[in-house]
Amino acid sequence: MNSARAHLILSIVLIGVLCEPVLADEPSIAIEVFTDSMNPVANGTDGITVYYIDRIDRLQKELSKDLPANPEVAKQTALHRFQRMDNKLSHELENAANGLVQAMQYGIDRYPAIVFDGNAVVYGITDVRAATQRYRQWQAGEGRP
């Protein structure tokens, strides 16, 4: 076998060994972020659930904007605006309602908050990477999350 062919075969074998996927030793963590439009999520949202819990309040403000002084006309105008709601907005409202229910079930009393596996909460940040680091430190017995 010539040396160029042996080098190519060795390179292919090394690439195969070095590029094998690395399996995590830890099981995946369920992460839920409870935030609002003023505190966007940082460092990734892939595979996590994000609840924008202020969306219902923002919709009420949007529906109420520039309503007429006459209560009946205002009611009809607001109803008309609500009926024009598209699927995206409907999904956002569903997300906000689900987030509020979930927050109540967890006992979350403020936001932003990041919940790990339904049993640990990191308050005050929306940086998923930083919160995950705090959670892992807490799991290792190095402090609170």
Phi, psi and omega in degrees: 000131181284161187291329179293318180292319178297320178296318179297314180297316179298321179296318180296317179296314180297319178297318179298320180287316184287336184258012176297143179296143178266125179269131180290141177286336185261145174292160180293153182253133173279121183239130176233130180250129177248113184213189176226180184293341180274349182232079182293154180285135179248153174061051168097136175236003180295127176076008178239161178258128180243125177250121174264093191281355177267003185296325180295315178298319180295323178295317179301319178294319179295318180292330184272349185297128175056037176287148178295159181289330180291120184301320180292316179294320178298318179298314179295321179295314179296319178298317178298317178298318180296321180291336179277002182300133180268176182298323181298313180294321178299318178295320179297319179292320177297318178299316181295317180295315177298321178296318179296318178296313181296319178299319178295319180296323178280345183081022179287127184247002178201167178216159007288153178213142176239123183254133179248124177052025177071009184224356178223139183234136170247118181265153167091354179226157175239009177278105185298320180297313180295319180293321178296321177298316178297319180298315180295323176297318179296317178299326180279001178083021183263012179143189180267156183289000000 
